[in-house]
Amino acid sequence: MTGEFSFYGLYIPWLLLLSLLALACSRLISYLLARSGLYRLVWHPALFDFALFIILLGGLTFLLPHQAY
């Protein structure tokens, strides 16, 4: 298979779909961390959010079967 997903003739890269999923998950985790007060322990929240996004994106890419992209 190719690295694209066909949606009514519009080809969307798998990495874009995984990035959107990772962004949604990281926003949810960030919200939960902020509500619980654990952001007080984080030195640089923006850098922490970026690192969380990269870790989630790498994990989703690793868990996706290689035949799908």
N, CA, C and O atoms as a CHARMM CRD file, in Angstrom:
* protein
*
  276
    1    1 MET  N      0.82600  -1.18600   0.00000 PROA 1      0.00000
    2    1 MET  CA     0.00000   0.00000   0.00000 PROA 1      0.00000
    3    1 MET  C      0.86500   1.24200   0.00000 PROA 1      0.00000
    4    1 MET  O      2.05000   1.19900   0.33000 PROA 1      0.00000
    5    2 THR  N      0.25600   2.33400  -0.37200 PROA 2      0.00000
    6    2 THR  CA     0.98300   3.60000  -0.41200 PROA 2      0.00000
    7    2 THR  C      0.85900   4.30200   0.93600 PROA 2      0.00000
    8    2 THR  O      0.19900   3.80600   1.84900 PROA 2      0.00000
    9    3 GLY  N      1.48800   5.43400   1.04300 PROA 3      0.00000
   10    3 GLY  CA     1.46800   6.19300   2.27700 PROA 3      0.00000
   11    3 GLY  C      0.31500   7.17400   2.36000 PROA 3      0.00000
   12    3 GLY  O      0.37800   8.14500   3.11300 PROA 3      0.00000
   13    4 GLU  N     -0.73700   6.93000   1.59500 PROA 4      0.00000
   14    4 GLU  CA    -1.87400   7.83900   1.58900 PROA 4      0.00000
   15    4 GLU  C     -3.17400   7.09900   1.88900 PROA 4      0.00000
   16    4 GLU  O     -3.28600   5.88700   1.70200 PROA 4      0.00000
   17    5 PHE  N     -4.13400   7.86000   2.35300 PROA 5      0.00000
   18    5 PHE  CA    -5.47900   7.36800   2.61500 PROA 5      0.00000
   19    5 PHE  C     -6.40900   8.10300   1.65800 PROA 5      0.00000
   20    5 PHE  O     -6.40600   9.33300   1.60700 PROA 5      0.00000
   21    6 SER  N     -7.19400   7.36300   0.91200 PROA 6      0.00000
   22    6 SER  CA    -8.10300   7.98200  -0.05300 PROA 6      0.00000
   23    6 SER  C     -9.44000   8.26800   0.61800 PROA 6      0.00000
   24    6 SER  O    -10.09900   7.36100   1.12800 PROA 6      0.00000
   25    7 PHE  N     -9.82800   9.52500   0.61100 PROA 7      0.00000
   26    7 PHE  CA   -11.10900   9.95300   1.16900 PROA 7      0.00000
   27    7 PHE  C    -11.87800  10.67000   0.06600 PROA 7      0.00000
   28    7 PHE  O    -11.66300  11.85500  -0.18600 PROA 7      0.00000
   29    8 TYR  N    -12.77400   9.94000  -0.58700 PROA 8      0.00000
   30    8 TYR  CA   -13.56100  10.44200  -1.71800 PROA 8      0.00000
   31    8 TYR  C    -12.66700  11.05300  -2.79600 PROA 8      0.00000
   32    8 TYR  O    -12.97600  12.11800  -3.32900 PROA 8      0.00000
   33    9 GLY  N    -11.56900  10.38400  -3.11300 PROA 9      0.00000
   34    9 GLY  CA   -10.68000  10.84900  -4.15900 PROA 9      0.00000
   35    9 GLY  C     -9.62600  11.83800  -3.69300 PROA 9      0.00000
   36    9 GLY  O     -8.75600  12.22400  -4.47400 PROA 9      0.00000
   37   10 LEU  N     -9.68600  12.25100  -2.44900 PROA 10     0.00000
   38   10 LEU  CA    -8.69100  13.16100  -1.88200 PROA 10     0.00000
   39   10 LEU  C     -7.68500  12.32300  -1.11300 PROA 10     0.00000
   40   10 LEU  O     -8.04400  11.62500  -0.16500 PROA 10     0.00000
   41   11 TYR  N     -6.43100  12.39300  -1.52000 PROA 11     0.00000
   42   11 TYR  CA    -5.39300  11.59500  -0.87800 PROA 11     0.00000
   43   11 TYR  C     -4.79400  12.35100   0.30100 PROA 11     0.00000
   44   11 TYR  O     -4.25800  13.44900   0.15200 PROA 11     0.00000
   45   12 ILE  N     -4.90000  11.73700   1.47000 PROA 12     0.00000
   46   12 ILE  CA    -4.41700  12.33900   2.71800 PROA 12     0.00000
   47   12 ILE  C     -3.28500  11.47000   3.24100 PROA 12     0.00000
   48   12 ILE  O     -3.45800  10.25900   3.37600 PROA 12     0.00000
   49   13 PRO  N     -2.12500  12.06000   3.54000 PROA 13     0.00000
   50   13 PRO  CA    -1.01500  11.25700   4.06100 PROA 13     0.00000
   51   13 PRO  C     -1.34800  10.67900   5.44200 PROA 13     0.00000
   52   13 PRO  O     -2.01500  11.31500   6.25700 PROA 13     0.00000
   53   14 TRP  N     -0.86100   9.44800   5.67800 PROA 14     0.00000
   54   14 TRP  CA    -1.10000   8.80100   6.96300 PROA 14     0.00000
   55   14 TRP  C     -0.49600   9.60600   8.10600 PROA 14     0.00000
   56   14 TRP  O     -1.06200   9.65800   9.19800 PROA 14     0.00000
   57   15 LEU  N      0.64500  10.23000   7.86200 PROA 15     0.00000
   58   15 LEU  CA     1.30300  10.98600   8.91300 PROA 15     0.00000
   59   15 LEU  C      0.44100  12.16200   9.36400 PROA 15     0.00000
   60   15 LEU  O      0.45800  12.51800  10.54300 PROA 15     0.00000
   61   16 LEU  N     -0.30500  12.76500   8.45500 PROA 16     0.00000
   62   16 LEU  CA    -1.21000  13.85000   8.83400 PROA 16     0.00000
   63   16 LEU  C     -2.31900  13.32900   9.74600 PROA 16     0.00000
   64   16 LEU  O     -2.65400  13.96500  10.74500 PROA 16     0.00000
   65   17 LEU  N     -2.88300  12.18100   9.40500 PROA 17     0.00000
   66   17 LEU  CA    -3.93500  11.60100  10.24200 PROA 17     0.00000
   67   17 LEU  C     -3.40200  11.21700  11.62100 PROA 17     0.00000
   68   17 LEU  O     -4.06200  11.44100  12.63600 PROA 17     0.00000
   69   18 LEU  N     -2.20200  10.63900  11.64600 PROA 18     0.00000
   70   18 LEU  CA    -1.59800  10.27700  12.93100 PROA 18     0.00000
   71   18 LEU  C     -1.25100  11.51700  13.73800 PROA 18     0.00000
   72   18 LEU  O     -1.35600  11.50500  14.96400 PROA 18     0.00000
   73   19 SER  N     -0.83700  12.58900  13.06500 PROA 19     0.00000
   74   19 SER  CA    -0.51800  13.83500  13.75900 PROA 19     0.00000
   75   19 SER  C     -1.76400  14.44200  14.39700 PROA 19     0.00000
   76   19 SER  O     -1.70600  14.94600  15.51900 PROA 19     0.00000
   77   20 LEU  N     -2.87000  14.39800  13.69800 PROA 20     0.00000
   78   20 LEU  CA    -4.11200  14.92500  14.25900 PROA 20     0.00000
   79   20 LEU  C     -4.57600  14.10900  15.46500 PROA 20     0.00000
   80   20 LEU  O     -5.06400  14.65900  16.45100 PROA 20     0.00000
   81   21 LEU  N     -4.41600  12.79400  15.37000 PROA 21     0.00000
   82   21 LEU  CA    -4.77500  11.93400  16.49300 PROA 21     0.00000
   83   21 LEU  C     -3.85300  12.17700  17.68500 PROA 21     0.00000
   84   21 LEU  O     -4.31100  12.23200  18.82600 PROA 21     0.00000
   85   22 ALA  N     -2.56300  12.32000  17.42300 PROA 22     0.00000
   86   22 ALA  CA    -1.60600  12.59300  18.49600 PROA 22     0.00000
   87   22 ALA  C     -1.85900  13.96400  19.10800 PROA 22     0.00000
   88   22 ALA  O     -1.70700  14.13300  20.31800 PROA 22     0.00000
   89   23 LEU  N     -2.24300  14.94500  18.29800 PROA 23     0.00000
   90   23 LEU  CA    -2.54400  16.27900  18.81700 PROA 23     0.00000
   91   23 LEU  C     -3.76300  16.24900  19.73100 PROA 23     0.00000
   92   23 LEU  O     -3.76700  16.88100  20.78700 PROA 23     0.00000
   93   24 ALA  N     -4.79300  15.51700  19.32700 PROA 24     0.00000
   94   24 ALA  CA    -5.98900  15.40500  20.16100 PROA 24     0.00000
   95   24 ALA  C     -5.67000  14.71100  21.48700 PROA 24     0.00000
   96   24 ALA  O     -6.14400  15.13500  22.54200 PROA 24     0.00000
   97   25 CYS  N     -4.87500  13.65600  21.43300 PROA 25     0.00000
   98   25 CYS  CA    -4.49500  12.93900  22.65900 PROA 25     0.00000
   99   25 CYS  C     -3.62400  13.80700  23.56000 PROA 25     0.00000
  100   25 CYS  O     -3.79800  13.80600  24.77900 PROA 25     0.00000
  101   26 SER  N     -2.69000  14.54600  22.97200 PROA 26     0.00000
  102   26 SER  CA    -1.82100  15.38200  23.79300 PROA 26     0.00000
  103   26 SER  C     -2.59200  16.53900  24.41800 PROA 26     0.00000
  104   26 SER  O     -2.30500  16.93100  25.54900 PROA 26     0.00000
  105   27 ARG  N     -3.55600  17.08300  23.70500 PROA 27     0.00000
  106   27 ARG  CA    -4.39000  18.14500  24.29200 PROA 27     0.00000
  107   27 ARG  C     -5.21700  17.60900  25.46300 PROA 27     0.00000
  108   27 ARG  O     -5.37900  18.28900  26.47600 PROA 27     0.00000
  109   28 LEU  N     -5.72900  16.41100  25.32000 PROA 28     0.00000
  110   28 LEU  CA    -6.50400  15.80000  26.39400 PROA 28     0.00000
  111   28 LEU  C     -5.62300  15.54000  27.61900 PROA 28     0.00000
  112   28 LEU  O     -6.01800  15.83800  28.74600 PROA 28     0.00000
  113   29 ILE  N     -4.43800  14.98900  27.39500 PROA 29     0.00000
  114   29 ILE  CA    -3.51800  14.73300  28.51100 PROA 29     0.00000
  115   29 ILE  C     -3.07800  16.04600  29.14600 PROA 29     0.00000
  116   29 ILE  O     -2.97400  16.13600  30.36900 PROA 29     0.00000
  117   30 SER  N     -2.81900  17.05700  28.33400 PROA 30     0.00000
  118   30 SER  CA    -2.42400  18.36500  28.85000 PROA 30     0.00000
  119   30 SER  C     -3.53400  18.97500  29.70200 PROA 30     0.00000
  120   30 SER  O     -3.27400  19.55600  30.75500 PROA 30     0.00000
  121   31 TYR  N     -4.75700  18.83800  29.24100 PROA 31     0.00000
  122   31 TYR  CA    -5.89500  19.34500  30.01100 PROA 31     0.00000
  123   31 TYR  C     -6.01800  18.62100  31.35700 PROA 31     0.00000
  124   31 TYR  O     -6.25700  19.24800  32.38900 PROA 31     0.00000
  125   32 LEU  N     -5.85400  17.30600  31.33100 PROA 32     0.00000
  126   32 LEU  CA    -5.95100  16.53500  32.57600 PROA 32     0.00000
  127   32 LEU  C     -4.81400  16.88000  33.53900 PROA 32     0.00000
  128   32 LEU  O     -5.02700  16.94600  34.74900 PROA 32     0.00000
  129   33 LEU  N     -3.61900  17.09800  33.01200 PROA 33     0.00000
  130   33 LEU  CA    -2.49600  17.49000  33.86000 PROA 33     0.00000
  131   33 LEU  C     -2.70500  18.87800  34.45600 PROA 33     0.00000
  132   33 LEU  O     -2.35600  19.11700  35.61200 PROA 33     0.00000
  133   34 ALA  N     -3.26900  19.78500  33.67800 PROA 34     0.00000
  134   34 ALA  CA    -3.53900  21.13500  34.17900 PROA 34     0.00000
  135   34 ALA  C     -4.62100  21.11100  35.25700 PROA 34     0.00000
  136   34 ALA  O     -4.51700  21.81300  36.26300 PROA 34     0.00000
  137   35 ARG  N     -5.64700  20.31000  35.04600 PROA 35     0.00000
  138   35 ARG  CA    -6.73200  20.22200  36.03800 PROA 35     0.00000
  139   35 ARG  C     -6.27200  19.58200  37.33700 PROA 35     0.00000
  140   35 ARG  O     -6.76600  19.92800  38.41000 PROA 35     0.00000
  141   36 SER  N     -5.32800  18.64700  37.24700 PROA 36     0.00000
  142   36 SER  CA    -4.85500  17.97600  38.45800 PROA 36     0.00000
  143   36 SER  C     -3.77100  18.78400  39.17900 PROA 36     0.00000
  144   36 SER  O     -3.40900  18.46000  40.31000 PROA 36     0.00000
  145   37 GLY  N     -3.25600  19.82600  38.53600 PROA 37     0.00000
  146   37 GLY  CA    -2.25900  20.66200  39.17700 PROA 37     0.00000
  147   37 GLY  C     -0.83000  20.18200  39.00200 PROA 37     0.00000
  148   37 GLY  O      0.07800  20.70600  39.64800 PROA 37     0.00000
  149   38 LEU  N     -0.61200  19.20500  38.15000 PROA 38     0.00000
  150   38 LEU  CA     0.73900  18.68100  37.94800 PROA 38     0.00000
  151   38 LEU  C      1.60000  19.58300  37.06800 PROA 38     0.00000
  152   38 LEU  O      2.81000  19.37100  36.97800 PROA 38     0.00000
  153   39 TYR  N      1.00800  20.57900  36.42100 PROA 39     0.00000
  154   39 TYR  CA     1.79900  21.50600  35.61700 PROA 39     0.00000
  155   39 TYR  C      2.67600  22.40700  36.48100 PROA 39     0.00000
  156   39 TYR  O      3.60000  23.04300  35.97400 PROA 39     0.00000
  157   40 ARG  N      2.39700  22.46700  37.76600 PROA 40     0.00000
  158   40 ARG  CA     3.26000  23.24700  38.66100 PROA 40     0.00000
  159   40 ARG  C      4.64600  22.63300  38.76600 PROA 40     0.00000
  160   40 ARG  O      5.60500  23.32800  39.09800 PROA 40     0.00000
  161   41 LEU  N      4.76400  21.34300  38.48900 PROA 41     0.00000
  162   41 LEU  CA     6.04300  20.64700  38.56400 PROA 41     0.00000
  163   41 LEU  C      6.82200  20.70800  37.24700 PROA 41     0.00000
  164   41 LEU  O      7.97700  20.28700  37.19000 PROA 41     0.00000
  165   42 VAL  N      6.20100  21.22300  36.20500 PROA 42     0.00000
  166   42 VAL  CA     6.82900  21.27200  34.88500 PROA 42     0.00000
  167   42 VAL  C      7.56100  22.60100  34.73900 PROA 42     0.00000
  168   42 VAL  O      7.01100  23.66700  35.01400 PROA 42     0.00000
  169   43 TRP  N      8.82600  22.51200  34.29500 PROA 43     0.00000
  170   43 TRP  CA     9.64800  23.71200  34.18500 PROA 43     0.00000
  171   43 TRP  C      9.19000  24.60200  33.02600 PROA 43     0.00000
  172   43 TRP  O      9.06000  25.81500  33.19200 PROA 43     0.00000
  173   44 HSD  N      8.94500  24.00800  31.85600 PROA 44     0.00000
  174   44 HSD  CA     8.57500  24.76700  30.66800 PROA 44     0.00000
  175   44 HSD  C      7.36400  24.07300  30.02500 PROA 44     0.00000
  176   44 HSD  O      7.53700  23.11000  29.27700 PROA 44     0.00000
  177   45 PRO  N      6.15500  24.54400  30.30400 PROA 45     0.00000
  178   45 PRO  CA     4.95000  23.84600  29.83000 PROA 45     0.00000
  179   45 PRO  C      4.86100  23.69400  28.30300 PROA 45     0.00000
  180   45 PRO  O      4.41300  22.65500  27.81900 PROA 45     0.00000
  181   46 ALA  N      5.27300  24.69500  27.55200 PROA 46     0.00000
  182   46 ALA  CA     5.19800  24.58900  26.08900 PROA 46     0.00000
  183   46 ALA  C      6.15200  23.51700  25.56900 PROA 46     0.00000
  184   46 ALA  O      5.79900  22.74900  24.67400 PROA 46     0.00000
  185   47 LEU  N      7.33700  23.46700  26.11900 PROA 47     0.00000
  186   47 LEU  CA     8.29400  22.44200  25.72300 PROA 47     0.00000
  187   47 LEU  C      7.80500  21.05700  26.13700 PROA 47     0.00000
  188   47 LEU  O      7.98800  20.08300  25.40700 PROA 47     0.00000
  189   48 PHE  N      7.18900  20.97500  27.30300 PROA 48     0.00000
  190   48 PHE  CA     6.61700  19.71100  27.76600 PROA 48     0.00000
  191   48 PHE  C      5.50100  19.25100  26.83800 PROA 48     0.00000
  192   48 PHE  O      5.42300  18.06900  26.50500 PROA 48     0.00000
  193   49 ASP  N      4.63400  20.17500  26.41500 PROA 49     0.00000
  194   49 ASP  CA     3.54600  19.82300  25.49800 PROA 49     0.00000
  195   49 ASP  C      4.08200  19.34100  24.15300 PROA 49     0.00000
  196   49 ASP  O      3.55600  18.38900  23.57800 PROA 49     0.00000
  197   50 PHE  N      5.12800  19.99700  23.65100 PROA 50     0.00000
  198   50 PHE  CA     5.72200  19.58200  22.38100 PROA 50     0.00000
  199   50 PHE  C      6.34000  18.19100  22.49700 PROA 50     0.00000
  200   50 PHE  O      6.17800  17.35500  21.60700 PROA 50     0.00000
  201   51 ALA  N      7.04700  17.94900  23.59900 PROA 51     0.00000
  202   51 ALA  CA     7.65500  16.63700  23.80500 PROA 51     0.00000
  203   51 ALA  C      6.58600  15.55700  23.94800 PROA 51     0.00000
  204   51 ALA  O      6.75800  14.44400  23.45000 PROA 51     0.00000
  205   52 LEU  N      5.49400  15.87800  24.61800 PROA 52     0.00000
  206   52 LEU  CA     4.39800  14.93100  24.76000 PROA 52     0.00000
  207   52 LEU  C      3.79400  14.59200  23.40000 PROA 52     0.00000
  208   52 LEU  O      3.48100  13.43200  23.12900 PROA 52     0.00000
  209   53 PHE  N      3.63100  15.59900  22.54800 PROA 53     0.00000
  210   53 PHE  CA     3.11200  15.37700  21.19600 PROA 53     0.00000
  211   53 PHE  C      4.04700  14.47300  20.39500 PROA 53     0.00000
  212   53 PHE  O      3.58800  13.54600  19.72800 PROA 53     0.00000
  213   54 ILE  N      5.34700  14.73400  20.45400 PROA 54     0.00000
  214   54 ILE  CA     6.31200  13.93800  19.69600 PROA 54     0.00000
  215   54 ILE  C      6.32600  12.49400  20.19400 PROA 54     0.00000
  216   54 ILE  O      6.40000  11.56300  19.39100 PROA 54     0.00000
  217   55 ILE  N      6.25500  12.30200  21.50600 PROA 55     0.00000
  218   55 ILE  CA     6.23700  10.94800  22.06400 PROA 55     0.00000
  219   55 ILE  C      4.97600  10.20000  21.62900 PROA 55     0.00000
  220   55 ILE  O      5.04500   9.02800  21.26100 PROA 55     0.00000
  221   56 LEU  N      3.83500  10.87100  21.67000 PROA 56     0.00000
  222   56 LEU  CA     2.59000  10.22600  21.24100 PROA 56     0.00000
  223   56 LEU  C      2.60100   9.92400  19.75200 PROA 56     0.00000
  224   56 LEU  O      2.13500   8.86500  19.33300 PROA 56     0.00000
  225   57 LEU  N      3.12800  10.84100  18.94600 PROA 57     0.00000
  226   57 LEU  CA     3.19700  10.60200  17.50300 PROA 57     0.00000
  227   57 LEU  C      4.12100   9.42600  17.19600 PROA 57     0.00000
  228   57 LEU  O      3.80100   8.59500  16.34600 PROA 57     0.00000
  229   58 GLY  N      5.24400   9.35200  17.86600 PROA 58     0.00000
  230   58 GLY  CA     6.14900   8.22400  17.67100 PROA 58     0.00000
  231   58 GLY  C      5.52000   6.91600  18.11300 PROA 58     0.00000
  232   58 GLY  O      5.68300   5.89100  17.45000 PROA 58     0.00000
  233   59 GLY  N      4.80400   6.94500  19.22700 PROA 59     0.00000
  234   59 GLY  CA     4.13900   5.73400  19.70400 PROA 59     0.00000
  235   59 GLY  C      3.04200   5.26800  18.76000 PROA 59     0.00000
  236   59 GLY  O      2.90900   4.07100  18.50400 PROA 59     0.00000
  237   60 LEU  N      2.25400   6.20500  18.24000 PROA 60     0.00000
  238   60 LEU  CA     1.20200   5.83000  17.29200 PROA 60     0.00000
  239   60 LEU  C      1.78600   5.29500  15.99400 PROA 60     0.00000
  240   60 LEU  O      1.25500   4.35000  15.41100 PROA 60     0.00000
  241   61 THR  N      2.87200   5.89600  15.54400 PROA 61     0.00000
  242   61 THR  CA     3.52600   5.42100  14.32500 PROA 61     0.00000
  243   61 THR  C      4.10400   4.02400  14.52500 PROA 61     0.00000
  244   61 THR  O      4.05200   3.18400  13.62600 PROA 61     0.00000
  245   62 PHE  N      4.65000   3.78900  15.70100 PROA 62     0.00000
  246   62 PHE  CA     5.22200   2.48200  15.99800 PROA 62     0.00000
  247   62 PHE  C      4.14600   1.40700  16.11800 PROA 62     0.00000
  248   62 PHE  O      4.35600   0.27200  15.68900 PROA 62     0.00000
  249   63 LEU  N      2.99700   1.75200  16.69500 PROA 63     0.00000
  250   63 LEU  CA     1.93500   0.77500  16.91400 PROA 63     0.00000
  251   63 LEU  C      1.11900   0.46900  15.66900 PROA 63     0.00000
  252   63 LEU  O      0.48800  -0.58500  15.58900 PROA 63     0.00000
  253   64 LEU  N      1.12300   1.37500  14.69600 PROA 64     0.00000
  254   64 LEU  CA     0.35900   1.15500  13.47400 PROA 64     0.00000
  255   64 LEU  C      1.03300   0.06300  12.66100 PROA 64     0.00000
  256   64 LEU  O      2.25200   0.09400  12.48800 PROA 64     0.00000
  257   65 PRO  N      0.27600  -0.89800  12.16000 PROA 65     0.00000
  258   65 PRO  CA     0.89500  -1.93100  11.31900 PROA 65     0.00000
  259   65 PRO  C      1.57000  -1.31300  10.09400 PROA 65     0.00000
  260   65 PRO  O      1.04200  -0.38100   9.48800 PROA 65     0.00000
  261   66 HSD  N      2.72400  -1.83300   9.74400 PROA 66     0.00000
  262   66 HSD  CA     3.50600  -1.24200   8.64400 PROA 66     0.00000
  263   66 HSD  C      2.85500  -1.42000   7.29000 PROA 66     0.00000
  264   66 HSD  O      3.23900  -0.73300   6.34400 PROA 66     0.00000
  265   67 GLN  N      1.89600  -2.30400   7.15700 PROA 67     0.00000
  266   67 GLN  CA     1.22100  -2.47500   5.88600 PROA 67     0.00000
  267   67 GLN  C      0.24500  -1.33400   5.61100 PROA 67     0.00000
  268   67 GLN  O     -0.16500  -1.13100   4.46800 PROA 67     0.00000
  269   68 ALA  N     -0.13000  -0.58600   6.65500 PROA 68     0.00000
  270   68 ALA  CA    -1.15200   0.45300   6.46900 PROA 68     0.00000
  271   68 ALA  C     -0.59900   1.73700   5.88300 PROA 68     0.00000
  272   68 ALA  O     -1.36500   2.55800   5.37700 PROA 68     0.00000
  273   69 TYR  N      0.70400   1.93300   5.93600 PROA 69     0.00000
  274   69 TYR  CA     1.23500   3.18300   5.38500 PROA 69     0.00000
  275   69 TYR  C      2.42300   2.95300   4.54500 PROA 69     0.00000
  276   69 TYR  O      2.99100   3.90300   4.00600 PROA 69     0.00000
